[in-house]
Amino acid sequence: MKYRWTFLSVLSLLLASQARAATVAVMPVEGVNLTEGQCDVIGLLFTNAFARELRTQVAQPMETKPIFARTKSAPATATQLGATEYVQLRALQLGARVTVAGARYTKDGAELFRAETAASSLDDIEAAAARLAHALAWRQPIASASYGAPASPPAGEPWAAEGSVPVQSQYPKALGIKTGLVFPVASGRSFAPLMSLQFDGRLGSRDSFVEFGIGAAIPSSAANDSKNIQMGGVFAELGGSFYLSTASVAPYLGAGVSPRIWIADGPNGSDNSSGATCTVYGQAGITFTRDSRARIYSELRVSQYILGLSNSSQTGESYYPTEIALQIGMGW
């Protein structure tokens, strides 16, 4: 056991010597009935688990300790490291049991979330650090924990809540599928609704994201009316959106472009068209599970053709439909 703790202490020192740009800074662990080395190891275990959860660079306590010793301020330490958030940890040993509590803040000191867990002994502290890291990363309570949401600790303690702003600067990607029902409209023409299915990917921060995808659309099964133009094909899309709220359930607005290879088949051989076309779109949506690993979202999209559909039966004539789409997707 002693060799294991010695090895981890040396490893923490080696990692501290490596300069890196961190987005989250873990402050030195405040320990009670624990040695400084044990606190450093607890901080390292938490840092590694927290970095895995958010997939970002995290400054561990051996990096923040010398800066914190000078500034005596967690926000100032985070700012000096260029971090956008910081975490404060407290570890308390009573007998063999070790309780570890953590609080996550913005760099300005606004509390995001806090949680607490316990290990039966120092031998189990790695699992406890991983539980705490998961809870703070995703702002989810730990089962059977004494608390898992911002509380009101005794006044004057460094754990006192200074706000509750659910903000997360780095945000995991979401890769999944999206389906939709599309209603094209154009003056003097009638279209059959379309059904679409696509791969959908989202990358970005908690404030905004870039969206990309590729898929196909076909006329709906109910579109057998000979008076309707039936169209479909394959498409790609690239766009961006920004959130209007920092909550777990958050609306967003966005825009983008969608190039296509499209086929249109009109009644009695009229309004037939095939080839490349393109639309630009605007959308309004809402993400229902933004803080879960599985992201579920729904949106209303309006698309306008900027490359028209050429009518092969009437030389030189093109038409530019507008599409209204209701879409729902899920990403992991």
N, C-alpha and C positions, 0 to 999 in steps of 0.2 A: 504494500500500500504506500509506504514512504517513497519507494522508487518511482511509483506512478506519479505521485504529486510533485516530486522533484523534476521528473521529465516534463510535465505540463508547465511547471514554472519556467524552466529553461526555454520551452517552446514559446511561451508568451513573450519572453524577452526578445527572442529572435524575431517574432512577428512585429514587435513594437519598433524594431530597428528599420523596418521596411517602410519607406515613404509611399503613401498612396492617397488618392483623393477619395475621401469618405463622404457619404451623404448622411450618415447617422453616426453619432459619437456616443459611446458608452462611457459614462463617468466612472471614476474609481468606486469600487464597491464599498459601501459603509458596512463594516462588519462588527458584530457583537459576539464575544466569546470565540472569535476566529482569529487566526494569525493573518498577517498581511499577505503572505504567500498563498494561503487558502483563499483569501478574498480575490487575489489576482487570478487564480485558476478558475474560480466561479465566474468572474467577469469574462475570461477567455472562452469558457464553455458556452456562456450565454451569447457572446458576440458571434461565435461560429454558427450557432443554431439560428440566430436572428438574421445573419447574412444569407444563410441558405433559404430561409422563409421568403425574404424580400428580393433575393437575387441581386444584391447590391453591395457596395463596399461599406464596411462598418469599422470605425475606429475603436479598438478595444482599450480597456482601462490602462494598460501599460503605455499607450500612446497619449491618452488624455491626462494621466496623472501629473506629469511635470508642468503642463500648461495650467491645470486646475490648481496646482500648488501655488502658482504665481498669481492667477486671476481671482481665486477664491469664488469663482462664479461659473456655473454650468453653461448659461447662455453665452458668456464671453468665451469660454473654451470652445464651444461648438462653432461660434463665429470665426475664431482664429483658425480652426481646422477646415473651414469652408463647408461645414455640415449644415443641413437644413433642419435637422431634428437631433434630439439627444435623449438618452435613457439614463435614469438614475436607479440604482439597485441597492437593496439593503438585505443583508444576510444575518440571521440570528440563530445561534446554536444553543439549545437547551437540552442537556443530556446528549443523547446521540442524534436527536431530531434537529434538522436544519430547515428553517423557514426562509424562503427567498421571496422578496416582494420587489416589484418593478413598476416604474411610472415612465410613460413616454410623453415627450413635450416637443413643441415646435421650438425653433431656435430662439424665439422671443419669450419663451417661458409659458406658453399656453398649453395646458394639459390636454393630451389626446386620449389616453387610456391608462388604466392601472390594473394590475392583477397580482395574485399571490399564490404560491404553491409551497409544498413542503417535501422534504426527502427524509426517509427514516434514518439515514446516516449519511456521512460524507461519501460513502461508496455509491450511493444512489443520486448524488447531486447532478450528474450529467443528464439523467432523465428529467430531473426537476427543472434544470436550466432550459432544456428543450421545450418542456411544456410552457414555461413562462415566455420563452421567445415566440412560440406559436400564438399565444394569447395576445401579446402586445403587437405582433405583426399584423394580425387580422382583427384585433380588437374584439375578441371573443372570450367570454368568461371560461375559467377552468372549472371543470366538473368538481363539485364538492369543495371548491375554494371558498374562503371566507368572504371574498368579494371579487368581482371581475369587472366592475365599471367604476367610473370616477366617484369617489366618496368624499366625505368631509373629515379628514384627519384632524388631530388636535392643532390648534392655531400655533403658528410659529415653526412648525416642522417643515423640512424641505419637501415633504410629500404633499403639502397642502395644495388643493386644486386651485389653479389660477384661470380656469376656463375649461370649456369642453368643446373643442373645435375638431371635428373628425376629419383631419387632413392627413394624407399620406402622399409624400412627394414622389417616391418611386412606386411603380405599379406593375404587377406581373402582366404578361401578355395574355390574351384570350384568343384561342384558336378553336373554331367550331363550325357550325353550319347555320344557315339562315334560310327561311322559306318565306314566300310572300304571295299575295294575290294582287294582280296588277290590272288596272282598268284604263286602257288607252282611250283618249277622246280627241276628236278633230272635227272641225266644221264640215258638214255635209257628208260625213262618213260614220259608219257604225262598226265597232270592233268587238270581237269576242274577248272576254277577260283572259288573262294569262296566269299560269301558275309557275313560280320560279323556285329553284333550289340551288344553293351555292355553298361553296366553302367561304368562310368569313373569318378574317383575322383582324385583331385590334392590338395596337402597340401604343404606349404613351405613358403619361403621368396621371395622377389622380384628377388633374384639372382638365385634361384634353387627351385625345387619342387620334392616331392615324388608322384608317380602316382600308383594307384591301381585300379583294375577293375575285372569284371566278366561278361561273355557273352556267345554267341553261334555263330557258323558259319555253313552255309549250302552251297552246290554247287549252282552256279548261275543258273538262269532259262534257260540260253542258253547252259548249259553244258549237252547236250543230246547225244553227240558223243560217240559211244560205244568204241572208241579207248582211251578214257580218263578215268583216275582213278578219281572217285568222292569221296570226303571225307569231313568230318565235325564233329561237336560235340560241347561240352561245354569246356570253358577254363577260367582260372583266369590269372591275370598278376600283377606283382609287379616290379616297376622300379624307376629310378630317372633321372632327367635331369637338366641341368644348362643353363642359358640364356647367349647368346653372346653379348647382348646389354641391355642397361637400358632404351631404348625408349619404347613408348607405343606399337609400332609394333616391336616385337623382335623375332629373331630366337633362337633356342635352340638345343642342342645335348643331347642324353641320351641313356641308356641301361637298360636291365631288363631281367626277366625270366618269362616264361608263361607255367605252368603245364596244362595238358589237359586230357580229356577223349575223345578219337578220334575213329572214324569209317571210314575205307577206303574200297571202293568197286570198284574193277577193272573189266575190260571187260572180259566176259566169265568166271567169277569166279576166275580170277587170281588177284594177288596182294591184296587180301582181308586181312583186319587187323582190330582189335578192341582192346581197352584197354587204359591204361595210357601211356602218352608220355609227352615230355617236350621240349621246345625250349628256346634258349637265343636270345635276339634281341638287335640291335642297331637302333637308329632312329635319324632323323633330321627333325625338324619341325619349325613352325612359329606361334606365337600367334598374331592375328590381333587386338584384342580389350583388351589388358592387363589391361587397366585402367578403364574398364567398368564393371558393375555388371555381365553382360553376357559375358563370355570369349569365343571367337570363335578361333579355331586353326586347323591347317592342318599339316600332317606329312607324311614322307616317312619312312617306317620301313623295315628292312631286318632281318628275323628270321631264325635261323639254328636249326634243330632238333638235340638234344643231346641224346635223347632216341628214338631209331629208331622205325619205323613201321614194325612189323614182318609180313612176308608173310605166311599166313596160308596154302597156296597151295604148298609152297616150304619150308620144314622144315629147320629151322636154318638161313634162309636168312632174313635180315632186310635192309631197305633202309632209307636214311636220307635226305629228301627233304630240299631245301632252299625256303623260302617264301619271296616274295616282295609285300608289301602292301601299298596302298594309303589310308589314313585315314583322316577323318574330324570329329571334335567334337565341342560340346558346353557345357559349365558349368556355373553354377550360384553360 
